Amino acid sequence: MRLSRFFRHRKESNPLASSDIQSVSRSHVGRFRTLNEDRILDRPDSRLWAIADGMGGHVNGSLAAETVIAHLGGLPLVQEPAAIRAAIEAANGSILEQAGGKSGTTIVALKIFDDCARIWWAGDSRAYRLRDGKVDLLTRDHSLVQELVEVGEIAADEAAGHPRANVITRALGIASSIDLDVREIEVRAGDLLLLCSDGLSRSFVSDDLRTKEPIDAMADRLLRNALERDGRDNISFVLVKA
């Protein structure tokens, strides 16, 4: 995917208060592109966040990303998981109707309930969690290089530099149905969650999250690191601190 300036299973015990959750977001066109086709949803009031990475090389990639973010952003403050999935599926239909399969976008969406969260995704936009100094990747890329890694044809550290690293195997707006992966995770006070487009994940290292700085300062540093290390693509992400 070639892309193109700033822009909890639910438990009743010990729920996270809304005031306990902070989030910040950043989006940048990158060092070489002229169009930013990434879009972000940053809604701490409804505990809903998302990253959409419009597919470059297709017409209206930014419109596809805007469409899914608009569908999610139009949901009421209180949502059930089914409503979020339905919004993503409705966006898929809208994109397909508007562009006839010639425009698409990835999606990764996060919804925090009481002490758990659910993640929906299609494509290679990712979710990470930092807990007790350990960083875990919570999603699996829907991409050609991920498939090559899994069958042993290339090593994991070769994926980002592979000549076909831009090829994704799932996206919104390409077919009448969308195959979304879903994962449910526990959320604890102190967890740090990161949603990002591949413009960040391509050069991301775990130590980028292992700091004690406020999340605003961390976001600035994450963006600066991504621009300095790579910067070939749009860079967009959301940090959520529980």
SULZINOR-V312253 format. One record per residue. N is the residue number from 1. RES is the residue in three letters. OMEGA is omega in radians with two decimals (999 if undefined). NEAR is the number of other ideal C-beta (glycine too) atoms within 10 Angstrom. D_LAST is the distance of its C-alpha to the last C-alpha in Angstrom with 1 decimal. Layout:
n res omega near d_last
N RES OMEGA NEAR D_LAST
N RES OMEGA NEAR D_LAST
This chain:
n res omega near d_last
1 MET 3.12 25 31.6
2 ARG -3.04 14 32.8
3 LEU 3.02 29 30.6
4 SER 999 19 31.1
5 ARG -2.89 8 28.1
6 PHE -3.10 8 24.9
7 PHE 999 13 23.8
8 ARG 999 21 11.4
9 HIS -2.99 12 16.5
10 ARG 3.09 12 15.5
11 LYS -3.10 12 15.7
12 GLU -3.10 7 16.5
13 SER 3.06 6 15.6
14 ASN 3.12 10 12.6
15 PRO 3.07 16 10.8
16 LEU 3.07 20 7.4
17 ALA -3.14 8 9.0
18 SER -3.12 12 9.1
19 SER 3.14 7 9.3
20 ASP -3.01 11 6.0
21 ILE 3.06 18 4.6
22 GLN 3.03 14 6.7
23 SER 3.02 21 8.8
24 VAL -3.13 19 12.2
25 SER 3.07 17 15.0
26 ARG 3.02 22 18.4
27 SER -3.08 21 21.5
28 HIS -3.09 23 24.8
29 VAL -3.07 22 28.2
30 GLY -3.03 22 28.7
31 ARG -3.01 13 31.8
32 PHE -3.08 9 34.4
33 ARG 3.12 18 33.7
34 THR -3.11 8 34.7
35 LEU 3.05 14 32.6
36 ASN 3.14 23 28.9
37 GLU 3.04 29 28.4
38 ASP 3.02 33 24.6
39 ARG -3.03 27 22.7
40 ILE 2.90 21 19.0
41 LEU -3.12 23 17.2
42 ASP -3.02 19 14.3
43 ARG 3.11 17 13.7
44 PRO 3.13 17 10.5
45 ASP 3.09 10 13.1
46 SER 3.13 17 13.7
47 ARG -3.10 23 10.4
48 LEU -3.13 20 12.7
49 TRP 3.13 28 13.2
50 ALA 3.00 28 16.2
51 ILE 3.05 33 18.5
52 ALA -3.06 31 22.3
53 ASP -3.09 30 24.8
54 GLY -3.05 32 28.3
55 MET 3.06 27 31.0
56 GLY -3.06 18 33.4
57 GLY 3.04 12 37.0
58 HIS 3.12 20 36.8
59 VAL 3.00 12 37.7
60 ASN 3.06 20 35.0
61 GLY 3.12 29 32.0
62 SER 3.10 21 30.1
63 LEU 3.10 18 31.3
64 ALA 3.12 34 29.9
65 ALA 3.11 34 26.5
66 GLU -3.09 19 26.7
67 THR -3.12 26 27.9
68 VAL 3.10 29 25.0
69 ILE 3.10 21 22.5
70 ALA 3.11 15 24.7
71 HIS 3.13 24 24.9
72 LEU -3.13 26 21.1
73 GLY 3.13 17 20.7
74 GLY 3.12 9 23.6
75 LEU 3.07 18 21.8
76 PRO -3.10 7 21.3
77 LEU 3.13 10 18.1
78 VAL -3.13 8 18.1
79 GLN 2.95 17 18.8
80 GLU 3.13 11 19.7
81 PRO -3.11 14 19.4
82 ALA -3.12 8 23.2
83 ALA 3.13 13 22.9
84 ILE 3.10 22 20.6
85 ARG 3.14 16 23.0
86 ALA 3.12 14 25.9
87 ALA 3.12 22 24.8
88 ILE 3.12 21 24.6
89 GLU 3.10 15 28.0
90 ALA 3.09 15 29.5
91 ALA 3.09 25 28.4
92 ASN 3.11 27 30.1
93 GLY -3.14 16 33.3
94 SER 3.13 18 33.3
95 ILE -3.14 29 33.0
96 LEU 3.13 21 35.8
97 GLU -3.10 10 37.9
98 GLN -2.96 15 37.6
99 ALA 3.06 19 38.2
100 GLY 3.11 10 40.0
101 GLY -3.12 12 37.9
102 LYS 3.11 17 38.3
103 SER -3.12 25 34.8
104 GLY 3.13 29 31.5
105 THR 2.91 35 27.8
106 THR 3.00 30 25.1
107 ILE 2.85 29 21.8
108 VAL -3.08 25 18.4
109 ALA -3.12 27 16.2
110 LEU 3.05 27 12.7
111 LYS 3.07 23 12.1
112 ILE 3.06 25 9.4
113 PHE -3.14 19 11.4
114 ASP 3.10 17 10.9
115 ASP 3.04 19 9.6
116 CYS 3.13 17 10.8
117 ALA 3.04 26 11.0
118 ARG -3.14 19 14.2
119 ILE 3.05 22 15.4
120 TRP 3.09 23 18.8
121 TRP 3.00 27 20.8
122 ALA -3.10 26 24.4
123 GLY -3.05 27 25.6
124 ASP 2.93 28 24.2
125 SER -2.89 30 21.1
126 ARG 2.97 24 18.3
127 ALA 3.07 26 14.8
128 TYR 3.01 22 13.5
129 ARG 2.98 22 10.8
130 LEU 3.08 20 10.7
131 ARG 3.08 16 10.5
132 ASP 3.08 7 12.9
133 GLY -3.11 8 14.7
134 LYS 3.13 10 15.5
135 VAL 3.12 17 15.0
136 ASP 2.97 11 15.8
137 LEU -3.03 14 17.2
138 LEU -3.10 18 16.2
139 THR 3.05 20 19.1
140 ARG -3.13 13 22.8
141 ASP 2.95 23 24.7
142 HIS -3.05 20 27.5
143 SER 3.11 23 29.9
144 LEU -3.09 17 33.4
145 VAL 3.07 23 32.4
146 GLN 3.09 17 29.8
147 GLU 3.11 14 32.7
148 LEU 3.08 18 35.0
149 VAL -3.06 18 32.6
150 GLU 3.09 11 32.4
151 VAL 3.05 7 36.2
152 GLY -3.14 7 36.7
153 GLU 3.05 11 38.5
154 ILE 3.07 16 36.3
155 ALA -3.10 9 33.9
156 ALA -3.11 11 30.2
157 ASP 3.07 8 30.6
158 GLU -2.98 13 33.3
159 ALA -3.05 18 31.3
160 ALA -3.11 14 30.0
161 GLY -3.12 10 33.5
162 HIS -3.11 16 35.3
163 PRO 3.11 7 37.7
164 ARG 3.13 10 36.2
165 ALA -3.13 20 32.6
166 ASN -3.05 18 32.4
167 VAL 3.08 14 33.5
168 ILE -3.04 23 30.9
169 THR 3.03 14 31.9
170 ARG 3.07 20 29.8
171 ALA 3.02 26 29.0
172 LEU 3.03 30 29.1
173 GLY -3.07 30 32.4
174 ILE -3.13 21 34.7
175 ALA -3.05 13 35.7
176 SER 3.05 9 36.0
177 SER -3.13 9 33.3
178 ILE -3.14 22 30.0
179 ASP -3.13 9 28.9
180 LEU 2.92 19 25.1
181 ASP -3.12 14 23.2
182 VAL 3.07 12 20.4
183 ARG 3.07 14 18.0
184 GLU -3.10 13 15.8
185 ILE 2.98 20 13.1
186 GLU 3.04 13 11.3
187 VAL 3.11 23 7.5
188 ARG 3.02 14 6.8
189 ALA -3.10 12 5.0
190 GLY 3.08 11 5.3
191 ASP 3.02 18 5.3
192 LEU -3.11 19 6.4
193 LEU -3.14 25 8.1
194 LEU 2.94 26 11.4
195 LEU -3.10 29 14.0
196 CYS 2.97 25 17.4
197 SER -3.08 31 21.1
198 ASP 3.05 29 23.6
199 GLY 3.02 30 24.5
200 LEU -3.02 30 21.5
201 SER -3.13 21 21.4
202 ARG -3.11 20 25.2
203 SER -3.10 19 24.8
204 PHE 2.99 24 21.3
205 VAL -3.03 10 21.2
206 SER -3.12 13 18.5
207 ASP 3.11 9 19.1
208 ASP -3.13 19 17.9
209 LEU -3.03 19 14.3
210 ARG 3.10 12 15.3
211 THR -3.11 13 15.4
212 LYS -3.06 6 14.3
213 GLU 3.05 10 14.7
214 PRO -3.03 12 12.7
215 ILE 3.06 16 11.2
216 ASP 3.12 12 14.3
217 ALA 3.10 12 16.6
218 MET 3.13 19 15.0
219 ALA 3.11 19 15.6
220 ASP -3.12 14 19.1
221 ARG 3.09 13 19.8
222 LEU 3.12 22 18.7
223 LEU 3.13 20 21.0
224 ARG 3.12 12 23.7
225 ASN -3.11 18 23.7
226 ALA 3.11 28 24.0
227 LEU -3.10 16 26.9
228 GLU -3.07 10 28.6
229 ARG -3.03 13 28.4
230 ASP 3.06 18 29.3
231 GLY -3.13 20 28.9
232 ARG -2.98 15 31.2
233 ASP 2.98 29 29.0
234 ASN -3.11 28 26.6
235 ILE -3.13 29 23.1
236 SER 3.13 31 20.1
237 PHE 3.02 28 16.4
238 VAL 2.98 25 13.0
239 LEU -3.14 24 10.0
240 VAL -3.14 25 6.5
241 LYS -3.13 18 3.8
242 ALA 999 21 0.0
